[in-house]
Amino acid sequence: MFSLKWWVILIYTVYILILLIYFSIYLKIKTGEGLGVKREMPPLFIWIFLLGIIGTWIIILIPIIYLFYPDIVDITYQISIIQNLPFEILGVILIILGAILTTIAMFQLGISARIYIPKQKTKLITSGVYQFCRNPAHIGMYLSFFGLFFLLPSHFYLIGLCLFLMYQHFRIVQEEKFLEKTFGDEYKNYMHKVGRYIPKIRKNPKENDGNFSI
């Protein structure tokens, strides 16, 4: 009989796969571009990209392999201190919250959704969940991957997650340069008001025009 952890990982994996397929088809029809867009990278970014790809495959493959071979956690050097019920419950909660946030953020982006920098100009989205932080889709993804880590706590997964987060941060920085160049002062004002990952603290309450402040 399969455990709750097994079912949560299966449902999340299938759901994310369906979400990616949906947006790939949707964007291809609407814009002619796919969800993933190839762009030239700065030379110093290439090695970070390669490490990030390694990390990405690690955190994707371990949950998938677990569905067929549960002992994968032991083989990839389990972190026994995290293997208990409270962490599993926390993991399930993070996965659900992350999936919900990522889904909302992706649908609010609409035709502006991309895995990397688009070739054509897109619309700057600053409403909805994007009024609280500039990268809610990423935050949702991070929450889910940390949730998976609590369900499948291994040193190997943790290394992959760290490489993935490092790559994502540098990718986001590159995207911000593109958006600043594309939208100019509009994006600069947005950056000033809204934090990259968490809502900003504002010293002057009058500056808070409806956005969260922490």
N, C-alpha and C positions, 0 to 999 in steps of 0.2 A: 504493500500500500504506500502511495506516495505521500510525502509530508507536505505541510502547508508551505514550507520554504520552497519546495520543488515546484508547486503549483504557481506561487507568486513569480518565481523566476521564469517559468514557461509563459505565463500570461504577459508579463512585461516584455519579454523578448519578442513574442509574436506581435504585440501591440505596436512596439517601436518599429518593427519591420513594416507593418501595414502603414503606419504613419509616414515613413520615409518613401515608400512606394507611391502612396497617394500624392505627396507633394512633388515627387519627381515627375509624375504624369501631369499633374495640375500645372506646374511651371512650364513644362515642355509645350503644353497646349496654349497657355496664356502668353508666354514670353519667347518661346523657342529655345530657352536655356533649361538645362537640368538643375537639380538641386545642388549638385557639386559642380563648381566652375573652376577650370584651371586658369591660374594667373601666374605671372612671373614673380619669383620670390627674390628678396635681397640675398646675396651670396652667403652672408653670415647666418641667414635663417634656414638654409638648407639642412644643416646638421641637426638643428632643433626639430625641423620637419621630420627627418628620418627617425629620430628618437621618439617623436610623438606618434608616428605611425606604428612603431613597435609597441609603445604603450597602449595605443588604441586597440590593436589586435589582441593584446594580452587581456584587457578588461572585457573584450567582446567574446573571445573564445572560451575563457574559463567558465562563465555561466552556461554557455551552450554545451560545452563538454560535460559539465556537471549534470545536465539533464539526462545524459546517457551513461555517464560514469561518475557517480557521486564521490568516489575516492580521490577525485582530482584535487580537492583541498588538501588532503594529506600529502600528495605527491608534490604539491607546490609550497610545502612547508607552512602548515597551518599555524595560526596564532591562537593558541589554546585559551588564552585569557579572555578572548572575545567570543569564544564559542559557548554561549549560554543564552537562555531564553530572553532576558531583558534586551540584549543586543539584537537578537533576531526580531523582536517586536519593533525595536527602533528602526531596524533595517527595512522592514515591511512598510512602516509609516513613511520613511524617507523616499522609498521607491514610489509609493502612491502619490505623495505630495509633488515629487519631482516630475512624474509623468503628467500630472494635471497642469503644473506650471508650464512645462515645455509645450504641451498641446495648446494651451491658451495663447502663449507667446507666438507660436508658429502660425496659428490661424489669424492672429492680429497682424502679423507681418504680411500675410497673403502673398502677393506676387513679389514682395521684397525679400522673401525667405531664400537664403542661400547657405550652403555649408562653408563657402569661401566668398571672396569678393566677386560680385557680379560684373559682367562685361558692359552692361548697359546701366544707365542711371535708373535708380529705383526711388520710391517714395520714402521720405524720412518719417518713421513712425515714432511718435512721442506720447501717445495716449494709452489708455488701458494699463496693462502691467508695465509698459515702458515709461510710465511717468514716475515709477518708483526706482528703477535701475535700468541701465542702458542695455543689459544683456540677460534678461529674464529667462530666455530659452536655454542659455548656457547654465544659469544657476539651477534650473530645473533638472538639467542633465547631470550636473555635479551632484545634486541631492540623491538622484536615483543611483548613480554609480557608487556613492558612499554607502547607500543602503545595500547595494549588492555586496560591497566589501564586508559589511556587518553580517550578512548571511553566509558569505564564503570567505572568511577571514584567513588569508594566506599572505606570506611575505611576497610571493611572486605577484599576486594581484595588487598589493600595495605599491610595489615598484612600478608596475604598469600604470597605476592610477596617478602616481607622481609625475611620470613622464608625460602622460596625457594632459594633466593640468598645466604643466610647464608649456607644452606646445600650444594649448588653447589660449593661454595668456598672451603669448607672442603673436598668435594669429589675430586675436582681438585687437591688439595694438596696431597691427597692419590694417585691419578693417577700419579702425578709427581714423587713420591717416587718409584712407580712401574717402570716407564720409566727410571728413573736414575739407578735403580738396573739392569734393563734389557739391556739398551744400553750404560751404563757407560759414558765414556768421550765424546762420540758422543752427548749424550743428555745434558751433562753438558755444552759443548760448545754452543749448541743450546740455552740453557737457558741463557747463558751469552750474546748472541747476540740478542735474541728476547724476548720481554716482555710477561708476562703472559696474560695480557688483552689489553694493548696498546703498540704500537711500542716504543722502547727505544730511549732515547737521547744519542748520542755518542759525547763525548768531542773532540775526534780526528776524523776528517772527513775521514782519511785514513782507519779507522776501518769499515766504512760503505761499506760493500761489496754488495751493491745492495738493502739493506733493508731500510725501511723507518726509520726516526729518529724524534720522537716527544716525 
